[in-house]
Amino acid sequence: MAAPSCPEDMLTQVTQFWNMLDEMAESTPESYHRFMQQQLEDAKQYCAPPEPHLCLQTHILEPNEKSLFINLCRWQRVPAPKSPTDPIPLSAGPLEEVSDKAELYSLIDIAYNPTVLQREESQANMDHLIQLTFKYIEERYTLSLSHSYHIATFTLKGSLKRMKQSLKGGPLPDLTFKKNTRNELTLDQMLHNLREEKCNNATPLLNKDVAQSKVHLIEEIASLELPEEPITPAYELTIAKDTNRKPVKIELKVELPKVSSVSECELSISKDDVIVEVPKKYRLQLDLPELVDEEAATATFIKGKGVLLITMPVP
């Protein structure tokens, strides 16, 4: 059956779908119950948020040397590889620049299916997965990383809310690394599943298939959340000090590549925090390391680079 091309076709298929459900409920109630339970279970797993697994610390060597923290997370929404020889799907958040009172570092969130992390529990297998993760980050962001690392005593760098936002609003995959096409469940597939259930009295699964790749390494999957969900943009915060090492101003650079005009940006600055928001695209909220004079703060948008520069004097 071809995909519906107009509202009338869609209505016809929806009606057919509900008629088949009604028929199954009457003729084979046990099969109907199994089918609905499977859909509910799949939906529950698909909607569950990512969970922290462990945090790695390594170093970016080039172009600028700094610490890098990698949050490895478990997420049911990321498909598992179909076989040990298939590439391992992953979902990645943006590479963020973070500055606090103690240090300047980079941070990224990487999510795998829980079965992948369980399978790699041995030290050798986990090290192999970590090295593949490093390779992905190097190619994705054109970086050179130290492949020496240690596992932090904490499982998550940054807040749980930030990590969930980072992964749920992750960018579309870069074509420099192996990309896959996710096949969403269509009405045709659901109707096919119902027919299979009626004919075979078996429970169908809502498979989220990943396209096959000829390179058996690792692959990034497309964004796993609706595009309207704002993401945390990459940013860099620096504190300018005078000759006596006293803070005089805070400068915040926010990368907004999807923004073409400053009119799209909403900026709110208080004495101790700043919020940058572009509806349906970006949202960044930061607690400032020093109190600032919000009345004297200035903001400049560099249109050609898609960068917002915010300068906040420290009284």
Residue frames as qw, qx, qy, qz and C-alpha x, y, z in Angstrom:
[[0.000, 0.889, 0.459, 0.000, 0.00, 0.00, 0.00],
 [0.418, 0.471, -0.027, 0.776, 1.46, 3.37, -1.00],
 [0.220, -0.295, -0.447, 0.815, 1.88, 6.19, 1.49],
 [0.159, 0.805, 0.560, -0.114, -1.17, 8.50, 1.64],
 [0.401, 0.199, 0.227, 0.865, -0.75, 11.48, -0.67],
 [0.208, -0.441, -0.152, -0.860, -3.74, 13.55, 0.46],
 [0.344, -0.201, 0.565, -0.723, -5.99, 13.96, 3.54],
 [0.836, 0.053, -0.076, -0.541, -8.67, 11.72, 2.00],
 [0.745, 0.250, -0.615, 0.065, -6.18, 8.85, 1.60],
 [0.119, 0.288, -0.715, 0.626, -4.99, 9.34, 5.16],
 [0.588, -0.119, 0.309, -0.738, -8.57, 9.29, 6.46],
 [0.872, 0.138, -0.339, -0.324, -9.21, 6.05, 4.56],
 [0.590, 0.256, -0.703, 0.305, -6.17, 4.40, 6.09],
 [0.150, -0.252, 0.597, -0.747, -7.02, 5.65, 9.60],
 [0.764, -0.041, 0.075, -0.640, -10.52, 4.25, 9.24],
 [0.839, 0.201, -0.499, -0.082, -9.11, 0.94, 8.02],
 [0.299, 0.335, -0.720, 0.529, -6.69, 0.86, 10.93],
 [0.388, -0.173, 0.511, -0.747, -9.42, 1.38, 13.56],
 [0.853, 0.067, -0.150, -0.495, -11.71, -1.13, 11.86],
 [0.716, 0.244, -0.640, 0.132, -8.96, -3.75, 12.04],
 [0.038, 0.272, -0.690, 0.670, -8.38, -2.94, 15.71],
 [0.645, -0.086, 0.243, -0.719, -12.11, -3.31, 16.43],
 [0.874, 0.165, -0.366, -0.274, -12.20, -6.61, 14.54],
 [0.502, 0.288, -0.731, 0.361, -9.16, -7.91, 16.43],
 [0.231, -0.253, 0.566, -0.749, -10.64, -6.86, 19.80],
 [0.786, -0.003, 0.120, -0.606, -13.78, -8.85, 19.04],
 [0.901, 0.239, -0.329, -0.152, -12.31, -11.91, 17.32],
 [0.801, 0.035, -0.416, 0.429, -8.98, -12.39, 19.15],
 [0.326, -0.922, -0.021, -0.208, -9.01, -10.28, 22.34],
 [0.784, -0.483, 0.161, 0.357, -5.76, -11.84, 23.61],
 [0.632, 0.266, 0.271, 0.676, -3.92, -10.83, 20.45],
 [0.025, 0.854, 0.201, 0.480, -5.44, -7.35, 20.68],
 [0.578, -0.815, 0.024, 0.035, -4.29, -7.04, 24.28],
 [0.782, -0.221, 0.228, 0.536, -0.73, -8.16, 23.39],
 [0.458, 0.546, 0.283, 0.642, -0.59, -5.76, 20.45],
 [0.151, -0.905, -0.112, -0.382, -1.69, -2.76, 22.52],
 [0.711, -0.669, 0.092, 0.198, 0.60, -3.67, 25.44],
 [0.746, 0.044, 0.236, 0.621, 3.53, -3.86, 23.03],
 [0.253, 0.718, 0.208, 0.614, 2.74, -0.43, 21.59],
 [0.422, -0.886, -0.036, -0.189, 2.49, 1.07, 25.08],
 [0.802, -0.446, 0.161, 0.363, 5.76, -0.54, 26.17],
 [0.630, 0.300, 0.247, 0.672, 7.58, 0.64, 23.05],
 [0.027, 0.842, 0.168, 0.512, 6.20, 4.15, 23.48],
 [0.610, -0.792, 0.011, 0.027, 7.26, 4.20, 27.14],
 [0.779, -0.239, 0.223, 0.535, 10.81, 3.17, 26.28],
 [0.477, 0.519, 0.287, 0.649, 11.01, 5.54, 23.32],
 [0.119, -0.873, -0.129, -0.456, 9.92, 8.53, 25.45],
 [0.740, -0.592, -0.115, 0.297, 12.20, 7.77, 28.42],
 [0.102, 0.962, -0.254, 0.008, 14.94, 10.41, 28.86],
 [0.684, 0.422, -0.503, 0.318, 18.68, 9.66, 28.60],
 [0.728, -0.685, 0.012, -0.006, 20.48, 8.61, 31.79],
 [0.074, 0.819, -0.565, 0.068, 24.12, 9.21, 32.80],
 [0.975, 0.014, -0.215, 0.061, 26.39, 6.15, 32.67],
 [0.721, -0.394, -0.004, 0.570, 29.93, 7.45, 33.24],
 [0.167, 0.981, -0.058, -0.082, 32.03, 10.55, 32.66],
 [0.838, 0.113, 0.067, 0.529, 35.40, 10.57, 30.90],
 [0.094, -0.950, 0.117, 0.275, 38.09, 13.21, 31.20],
 [0.779, 0.156, 0.260, 0.548, 40.71, 13.71, 28.50],
 [0.167, -0.659, 0.084, 0.729, 42.38, 16.65, 26.72],
 [0.604, 0.775, 0.177, 0.050, 41.95, 18.49, 23.44],
 [0.664, -0.276, 0.234, 0.655, 45.44, 18.88, 21.97],
 [0.112, -0.095, 0.376, 0.915, 44.60, 20.94, 18.88],
 [0.414, 0.678, -0.014, 0.607, 43.58, 23.56, 17.91],
 [0.171, -0.677, 0.342, -0.628, 43.54, 24.82, 21.53],
 [0.457, 0.013, -0.842, 0.285, 44.68, 22.70, 24.45],
 [0.445, -0.336, 0.291, -0.777, 42.09, 22.29, 27.18],
 [0.267, -0.008, 0.921, -0.284, 40.31, 19.66, 29.24],
 [0.526, -0.035, -0.501, -0.687, 37.45, 17.73, 27.68],
 [0.401, -0.007, 0.791, -0.462, 34.71, 15.96, 29.62],
 [0.425, 0.010, -0.700, -0.574, 32.60, 13.36, 27.82],
 [0.575, -0.049, 0.554, -0.600, 29.32, 12.26, 29.40],
 [0.248, 0.026, -0.903, -0.350, 28.54, 8.73, 28.19],
 [0.520, 0.013, 0.368, -0.770, 24.80, 8.18, 28.57],
 [0.187, 0.197, 0.958, 0.089, 22.27, 5.37, 28.22],
 [0.427, 0.313, 0.050, -0.847, 19.24, 6.06, 26.01],
 [0.567, 0.243, 0.785, -0.064, 16.63, 3.59, 24.83],
 [0.511, 0.769, 0.149, -0.354, 15.76, 5.88, 21.93],
 [0.144, 0.679, -0.647, -0.316, 19.14, 5.22, 20.34],
 [0.944, 0.155, -0.161, -0.242, 18.84, 1.99, 18.32],
 [0.659, -0.466, 0.573, 0.142, 21.08, -0.95, 19.19],
 [0.215, 0.480, -0.716, -0.459, 23.29, -2.39, 16.43],
 [0.881, 0.089, -0.122, -0.449, 21.58, -5.31, 14.69],
 [0.969, 0.009, -0.158, 0.192, 24.66, -7.51, 14.97],
 [0.627, -0.624, 0.126, 0.449, 28.19, -7.31, 16.47],
 [0.556, 0.044, 0.409, 0.723, 29.58, -6.47, 13.02],
 [0.146, 0.817, 0.424, 0.363, 27.20, -3.56, 12.35],
 [0.212, 0.414, -0.212, 0.859, 28.16, 0.06, 13.10],
 [0.280, -0.458, -0.688, 0.489, 27.17, 1.31, 16.56],
 [0.008, -0.765, -0.349, -0.541, 24.54, 4.08, 16.45],
 [0.368, -0.325, -0.433, 0.755, 25.02, 7.08, 18.73],
 [0.014, 0.894, 0.338, 0.294, 23.35, 10.40, 19.44],
 [0.544, -0.081, -0.206, 0.809, 25.54, 13.39, 20.27],
 [0.073, -0.925, -0.299, 0.221, 24.86, 16.80, 21.74],
 [0.394, 0.863, -0.123, 0.293, 26.82, 19.92, 20.74],
 [0.685, -0.011, -0.317, 0.656, 30.41, 20.49, 21.88],
 [0.233, -0.934, -0.206, -0.177, 30.14, 23.18, 24.56],
 [0.433, 0.368, -0.387, 0.726, 32.75, 25.55, 25.96],
 [0.564, -0.739, -0.361, -0.080, 32.29, 25.99, 29.70],
 [0.332, 0.423, -0.402, 0.742, 34.00, 28.45, 32.02],
 [0.583, -0.734, -0.342, -0.067, 33.55, 28.53, 35.76],
 [0.284, -0.925, 0.239, -0.083, 35.55, 30.07, 38.57],
 [0.710, -0.473, 0.493, 0.170, 38.03, 27.21, 38.65],
 [0.452, -0.167, 0.725, 0.493, 38.60, 26.16, 35.03],
 [0.534, 0.505, -0.213, -0.643, 37.85, 26.46, 31.33],
 [0.364, -0.106, 0.916, 0.131, 36.89, 23.18, 29.66],
 [0.474, 0.104, -0.519, -0.704, 34.89, 21.60, 26.84],
 [0.456, 0.046, 0.780, -0.426, 31.93, 19.30, 27.40],
 [0.493, 0.138, -0.572, -0.641, 29.98, 16.92, 25.16],
 [0.668, -0.037, 0.595, -0.446, 27.21, 14.37, 25.75],
 [0.375, 0.258, -0.791, -0.409, 27.21, 11.06, 23.84],
 [0.716, -0.067, 0.452, -0.527, 24.37, 8.53, 24.14],
 [0.256, 0.197, -0.904, -0.280, 24.35, 4.84, 23.25],
 [0.779, -0.265, -0.371, -0.431, 21.69, 2.19, 23.54],
 [0.593, -0.601, 0.442, -0.302, 21.89, 0.60, 27.04],
 [0.987, 0.033, 0.154, 0.032, 22.65, -2.82, 25.53],
 [0.618, 0.645, -0.259, 0.367, 25.81, -1.40, 23.96],
 [0.112, -0.716, 0.486, -0.488, 27.13, -0.15, 27.29],
 [0.841, -0.326, 0.348, -0.258, 26.19, -3.41, 29.02],
 [0.945, 0.302, -0.008, 0.125, 27.95, -5.42, 26.34],
 [0.505, 0.641, -0.314, 0.486, 31.09, -3.33, 26.70],
 [0.612, -0.770, 0.056, -0.169, 31.39, -3.78, 30.46],
 [0.878, -0.166, 0.052, 0.445, 34.74, -5.57, 30.24],
 [0.278, -0.755, 0.151, 0.574, 37.71, -3.19, 30.35],
 [0.359, -0.118, 0.645, 0.665, 38.98, -4.13, 26.89],
 [0.180, 0.585, 0.710, 0.348, 35.58, -3.74, 25.22],
 [0.117, -0.912, -0.310, 0.243, 34.86, -0.49, 27.03],
 [0.338, -0.576, 0.314, 0.675, 38.23, 0.91, 26.02],
 [0.310, 0.184, 0.708, 0.607, 37.46, 0.02, 22.39],
 [0.047, 0.798, 0.585, 0.137, 34.12, 1.86, 22.59],
 [0.262, -0.851, -0.068, 0.451, 35.79, 4.88, 24.19],
 [0.367, -0.317, 0.494, 0.722, 38.44, 5.02, 21.46],
 [0.209, 0.471, 0.708, 0.483, 35.69, 4.91, 18.80],
 [0.113, -0.895, -0.408, 0.140, 33.97, 7.75, 20.66],
 [0.338, -0.653, 0.205, 0.647, 37.20, 9.79, 20.58],
 [0.335, 0.042, 0.659, 0.672, 37.51, 9.10, 16.84],
 [0.093, 0.730, 0.641, 0.219, 33.95, 10.31, 16.28],
 [0.199, -0.900, -0.182, 0.344, 34.55, 13.56, 18.21],
 [0.396, -0.431, 0.402, 0.704, 37.81, 14.21, 16.34],
 [0.238, 0.237, 0.700, 0.631, 36.18, 13.80, 12.93],
 [0.027, -0.786, -0.615, -0.054, 32.93, 15.55, 13.89],
 [0.176, -0.962, -0.114, 0.174, 34.62, 18.68, 15.25],
 [0.623, 0.647, -0.200, 0.392, 38.04, 18.60, 13.50],
 [0.437, -0.809, 0.337, -0.200, 39.96, 18.20, 16.74],
 [0.614, 0.311, -0.689, 0.229, 43.01, 16.30, 17.91],
 [0.711, -0.608, 0.061, -0.349, 42.44, 14.52, 21.21],
 [0.046, -0.471, 0.850, -0.231, 44.71, 12.82, 23.67],
 [0.758, -0.096, -0.542, -0.350, 43.64, 9.18, 23.70],
 [0.339, -0.034, -0.769, 0.541, 44.69, 8.86, 27.30],
 [0.446, -0.520, -0.200, -0.700, 41.79, 9.30, 29.68],
 [0.095, -0.009, -0.871, 0.481, 40.49, 8.55, 33.11],
 [0.353, -0.559, -0.669, -0.340, 36.98, 7.77, 34.34],
 [0.134, -0.484, 0.271, -0.821, 35.78, 10.46, 36.74],
 [0.027, -0.095, -0.869, 0.485, 34.47, 9.63, 40.21],
 [0.442, 0.398, 0.360, -0.719, 31.17, 11.29, 39.22],
 [0.510, 0.308, 0.774, 0.213, 28.91, 9.95, 36.46],
 [0.295, 0.797, 0.441, 0.288, 27.85, 13.30, 35.01],
 [0.339, -0.160, -0.031, 0.927, 29.62, 16.61, 34.38],
 [0.224, -0.145, -0.218, -0.939, 27.10, 19.44, 34.56],
 [0.516, 0.041, 0.494, -0.699, 23.44, 19.22, 35.45],
 [0.389, 0.227, 0.891, 0.056, 21.03, 16.44, 34.49],
 [0.392, 0.773, 0.361, -0.344, 18.70, 19.02, 32.92],
 [0.130, 0.762, -0.418, -0.477, 21.49, 20.40, 30.73],
 [0.230, -0.225, 0.907, 0.273, 22.45, 16.91, 29.54],
 [0.422, 0.466, 0.771, -0.098, 18.86, 16.03, 28.62],
 [0.327, 0.850, 0.095, -0.403, 18.44, 19.30, 26.72],
 [0.053, -0.635, 0.631, 0.443, 21.75, 18.75, 24.93],
 [0.248, -0.038, 0.939, 0.234, 20.84, 15.29, 23.67],
 [0.375, 0.582, 0.698, -0.185, 17.16, 15.85, 22.94],
 [0.339, 0.895, 0.081, -0.278, 17.93, 18.88, 20.84],
 [0.578, -0.368, 0.515, 0.515, 21.08, 17.49, 19.28],
 [0.292, 0.612, -0.332, -0.655, 22.09, 18.63, 15.79],
 [0.911, 0.373, 0.023, -0.176, 21.60, 16.62, 12.62],
 [0.836, -0.259, 0.314, 0.368, 24.55, 14.39, 11.83],
 [0.051, 0.773, -0.424, -0.468, 27.60, 15.71, 10.02],
 [0.887, 0.426, -0.058, -0.165, 28.11, 14.03, 6.64],
 [0.252, 0.679, -0.680, 0.114, 31.82, 13.58, 7.38],
 [0.247, -0.207, 0.905, -0.276, 30.80, 10.66, 9.57],
 [0.147, -0.173, -0.908, -0.351, 28.54, 7.76, 8.67],
 [0.429, 0.025, 0.230, -0.873, 24.92, 8.83, 8.81],
 [0.086, 0.225, 0.966, 0.093, 21.86, 6.62, 8.87],
 [0.380, -0.218, -0.295, -0.849, 18.27, 7.11, 7.85],
 [0.228, 0.087, 0.821, -0.517, 15.70, 6.36, 10.55],
 [0.278, -0.261, -0.721, -0.578, 12.51, 4.77, 9.27],
 [0.355, -0.072, 0.460, -0.811, 9.60, 6.07, 11.34],
 [0.232, 0.280, 0.928, -0.081, 6.63, 3.78, 11.85],
 [0.271, 0.014, -0.338, -0.901, 4.04, 4.63, 9.22],
 [0.700, 0.070, 0.301, -0.644, 0.36, 3.82, 9.12],
 [0.776, 0.339, -0.460, -0.266, 1.09, 1.26, 6.40],
 [0.332, 0.319, -0.834, 0.304, 3.55, -0.51, 8.72],
 [0.362, -0.093, 0.642, -0.669, 1.04, -0.52, 11.58],
 [0.809, 0.211, -0.010, -0.549, -1.61, -2.00, 9.31],
 [0.654, 0.372, -0.658, -0.030, 0.92, -4.60, 8.18],
 [0.031, 0.273, -0.819, 0.504, 1.69, -5.40, 11.83],
 [0.622, 0.022, 0.398, -0.674, -1.99, -5.86, 12.55],
 [0.835, 0.296, -0.298, -0.356, -2.35, -8.25, 9.61],
 [0.435, 0.374, -0.789, 0.221, 0.69, -10.19, 10.83],
 [0.266, -0.188, 0.700, -0.636, -0.84, -10.41, 14.30],
 [0.771, 0.137, 0.171, -0.598, -4.12, -11.72, 12.95],
 [0.803, 0.374, -0.423, -0.191, -2.48, -14.26, 10.66],
 [0.577, 0.316, -0.682, 0.321, 0.33, -15.50, 12.90],
 [0.681, -0.679, -0.247, -0.119, -1.07, -14.75, 16.36],
 [0.709, -0.063, -0.202, 0.672, 2.33, -13.24, 17.13],
 [0.214, -0.877, -0.200, 0.381, 3.29, -9.96, 18.79],
 [0.574, 0.648, 0.077, 0.495, 4.69, -7.37, 16.32],
 [0.522, -0.502, -0.126, 0.678, 7.42, -4.97, 17.37],
 [0.243, 0.965, 0.097, -0.030, 7.72, -1.29, 16.53],
 [0.783, -0.108, 0.142, 0.596, 11.23, -1.47, 15.14],
 [0.087, 0.956, -0.110, -0.259, 13.24, 1.74, 14.69],
 [0.898, 0.167, 0.200, 0.353, 15.52, 0.39, 11.96],
 [0.173, -0.798, 0.324, 0.478, 18.89, 1.88, 11.10],
 [0.736, 0.638, -0.179, -0.143, 20.08, 1.81, 7.50],
 [0.928, -0.134, 0.134, 0.322, 22.92, -0.60, 6.86],
 [0.061, 0.921, -0.353, -0.155, 26.43, 0.78, 6.52],
 [0.878, 0.358, -0.277, 0.155, 29.38, -0.80, 4.76],
 [0.280, 0.526, -0.556, 0.579, 31.79, 0.57, 7.38],
 [0.721, -0.470, -0.508, -0.021, 31.52, -1.38, 10.63],
 [0.337, 0.185, -0.441, 0.811, 32.57, 1.28, 13.11],
 [0.055, -0.510, -0.588, 0.626, 30.17, 3.77, 14.60],
 [0.086, 0.433, 0.494, 0.749, 27.48, 6.07, 13.21],
 [0.100, 0.180, 0.383, -0.901, 25.54, 9.08, 14.35],
 [0.094, 0.554, 0.812, 0.159, 21.77, 9.00, 14.12],
 [0.001, 0.568, 0.265, 0.780, 19.52, 11.92, 13.34],
 [0.197, -0.280, 0.381, -0.859, 18.09, 14.24, 15.96],
 [0.251, -0.253, -0.932, 0.066, 15.87, 12.32, 18.35],
 [0.015, 0.556, 0.559, -0.615, 13.57, 15.14, 19.33],
 [0.332, 0.828, 0.441, 0.097, 11.20, 17.50, 17.60],
 [0.514, 0.340, 0.038, 0.787, 13.10, 20.35, 15.90],
 [0.202, -0.819, -0.163, -0.512, 11.08, 22.92, 17.88],
 [0.753, -0.597, -0.160, 0.224, 12.89, 21.92, 21.08],
 [0.139, 0.934, -0.295, 0.149, 15.51, 24.64, 21.79],
 [0.893, 0.006, -0.246, 0.378, 19.09, 23.48, 22.25],
 [0.466, -0.806, 0.080, 0.356, 21.93, 24.85, 24.35],
 [0.588, 0.783, -0.145, 0.145, 24.28, 26.76, 22.03],
 [0.774, -0.002, -0.190, 0.604, 28.05, 26.61, 22.24],
 [0.118, -0.968, -0.028, -0.221, 29.44, 29.49, 24.27],
 [0.673, 0.107, -0.343, 0.646, 32.61, 30.87, 25.81],
 [0.346, -0.915, -0.159, -0.134, 32.70, 32.97, 28.99],
 [0.644, 0.190, -0.285, 0.684, 35.78, 34.93, 30.01],
 [0.381, -0.874, -0.234, 0.190, 36.56, 37.29, 32.89],
 [0.472, 0.625, -0.130, 0.608, 38.75, 40.33, 32.13],
 [0.619, -0.666, -0.246, 0.336, 40.85, 41.53, 35.09],
 [0.123, 0.964, -0.180, 0.149, 42.91, 44.63, 35.78],
 [0.449, 0.565, -0.598, 0.349, 46.58, 44.72, 36.81],
 [0.296, -0.392, 0.653, -0.576, 45.57, 43.95, 40.41],
 [0.154, -0.062, -0.981, -0.105, 43.74, 40.81, 39.26],
 [0.312, 0.335, 0.559, -0.691, 40.41, 42.38, 40.11],
 [0.328, 0.445, 0.777, 0.301, 37.55, 41.46, 37.74],
 [0.064, 0.328, -0.028, -0.942, 36.45, 44.40, 35.61],
 [0.633, 0.283, -0.134, -0.708, 34.10, 42.80, 33.09],
 [0.599, 0.037, 0.800, -0.009, 32.63, 39.50, 31.92],
 [0.380, 0.424, -0.464, -0.679, 32.52, 38.73, 28.22],
 [0.648, 0.139, 0.729, -0.172, 30.21, 36.06, 26.84],
 [0.274, 0.360, -0.606, -0.654, 30.42, 34.78, 23.26],
 [0.652, 0.194, 0.658, -0.323, 27.42, 32.70, 22.13],
 [0.020, -0.173, 0.765, 0.620, 27.42, 30.84, 18.80],
 [0.541, 0.442, 0.513, -0.499, 24.02, 31.06, 17.06],
 [0.192, -0.169, 0.717, 0.648, 24.62, 29.69, 13.54],
 [0.123, 0.496, 0.826, 0.239, 20.90, 29.33, 12.78],
 [0.022, -0.824, -0.364, 0.433, 20.19, 33.00, 13.56],
 [0.501, 0.448, 0.338, 0.659, 20.27, 35.57, 10.75],
 [0.027, -0.690, -0.078, -0.719, 19.17, 38.69, 12.60],
 [0.136, 0.107, -0.647, 0.743, 19.55, 40.13, 16.10],
 [0.530, -0.177, -0.005, -0.829, 15.78, 40.67, 16.13],
 [0.786, -0.106, -0.572, -0.208, 15.38, 36.89, 16.63],
 [0.500, 0.050, -0.677, 0.538, 17.31, 37.00, 19.93],
 [0.498, -0.774, -0.182, -0.346, 15.80, 37.61, 23.34],
 [0.523, 0.257, -0.526, 0.620, 18.34, 38.71, 25.96],
 [0.547, -0.778, -0.148, -0.272, 17.81, 39.04, 29.70],
 [0.536, 0.289, -0.511, 0.606, 20.60, 40.10, 32.06],
 [0.560, -0.800, -0.151, -0.150, 20.42, 40.39, 35.84],
 [0.197, -0.850, 0.468, -0.138, 23.15, 40.99, 38.39],
 [0.467, -0.437, 0.767, -0.040, 23.97, 37.31, 38.69],
 [0.598, 0.157, 0.769, 0.162, 22.71, 35.54, 35.58],
 [0.252, 0.430, -0.377, -0.781, 22.10, 35.89, 31.85],
 [0.627, 0.316, 0.704, -0.103, 19.52, 34.27, 29.57],
 [0.175, 0.385, -0.523, -0.740, 19.84, 34.14, 25.78],
 [0.540, 0.298, 0.766, -0.180, 16.85, 32.73, 23.95],
 [0.271, 0.234, -0.532, -0.767, 15.93, 32.29, 20.29],
 [0.732, 0.082, 0.387, -0.555, 12.41, 30.79, 20.22],
 [0.943, 0.250, 0.137, -0.174, 12.33, 27.17, 18.95],
 [0.688, 0.599, -0.347, 0.217, 16.09, 27.24, 18.27],
 [0.519, 0.241, -0.558, 0.601, 18.33, 28.07, 21.25],
 [0.503, -0.806, -0.085, -0.301, 18.18, 28.68, 24.97],
 [0.617, 0.189, -0.492, 0.584, 21.14, 29.41, 27.25],
 [0.465, -0.834, -0.050, -0.293, 20.89, 30.28, 30.94],
 [0.666, 0.214, -0.460, 0.546, 24.08, 30.90, 32.89],
 [0.527, -0.819, -0.158, 0.160, 24.83, 31.83, 36.48],
 [0.388, 0.811, -0.243, 0.364, 27.52, 34.50, 36.37],
 [0.752, -0.098, -0.430, 0.489, 30.72, 34.02, 38.40],
 [0.243, -0.135, -0.270, 0.922, 30.68, 37.72, 39.44],
 [0.153, 0.767, 0.521, -0.341, 27.96, 40.27, 40.07],
 [0.370, 0.214, 0.402, 0.810, 27.59, 42.63, 37.10],
 [0.171, 0.433, 0.176, -0.867, 26.11, 46.02, 36.30],
 [0.434, 0.412, 0.784, 0.165, 23.21, 44.90, 34.13],
 [0.242, 0.888, 0.244, -0.306, 22.29, 48.49, 33.19],
 [0.013, 0.796, -0.441, -0.414, 25.71, 49.03, 31.58],
 [0.627, -0.037, 0.745, 0.227, 25.79, 45.70, 29.73],
 [0.413, 0.580, -0.309, -0.631, 26.06, 45.77, 25.93],
 [0.733, 0.114, 0.668, 0.062, 25.38, 43.16, 23.23],
 [0.281, 0.608, -0.442, -0.597, 26.57, 42.95, 19.63],
 [0.850, 0.207, 0.479, -0.072, 25.47, 40.42, 17.01],
 [0.065, -0.507, 0.647, 0.566, 28.03, 39.55, 14.30],
 [0.780, 0.363, 0.134, -0.492, 25.73, 38.58, 11.45],
 [0.577, 0.558, -0.565, -0.190, 28.35, 37.03, 9.18],
 [0.225, 0.302, -0.892, 0.249, 29.51, 34.61, 11.90],
 [0.671, -0.437, -0.486, -0.351, 26.23, 34.11, 13.73],
 [0.551, -0.121, -0.574, 0.594, 27.87, 35.11, 17.02],
 [0.313, -0.868, -0.213, -0.320, 26.37, 37.17, 19.87],
 [0.500, 0.175, -0.448, 0.720, 28.92, 39.08, 21.98],
 [0.444, -0.815, -0.297, -0.224, 27.77, 40.26, 25.41],
 [0.415, 0.300, -0.437, 0.739, 29.90, 42.53, 27.61],
 [0.542, -0.739, -0.361, -0.174, 28.91, 42.96, 31.26],
 [0.167, 0.630, -0.442, 0.616, 30.92, 45.38, 33.47],
 [0.645, -0.380, -0.598, 0.286, 31.71, 44.23, 37.00],
 [0.182, -0.909, -0.044, -0.373, 31.01, 47.12, 39.44]]
